[in-house]
């Protein structure tokens, strides 16, 4: 089994979302706060490592950039 690489900051995602969430989001092609907003909240919460605390941190990042979810 190959070692899991350490993940540093992913795009402009806040470091506070956590290493596991950042790794899983990047593997799903999500590399920026703006790309996160294109995903429904339910879909994000289904990603391993993206828990309610990570969502709170992302919400704060969205507010700082005047963004919001495209929930549909």
Secondary structure, 3 states (H helix, E strand, C coil): CCCCCCCCCCCCCCHHHCHHHHHHHHHCCCCCHHHHCCCCHHHHHCCCCCCHHHHHHHHHHHHHCCCCCCCC
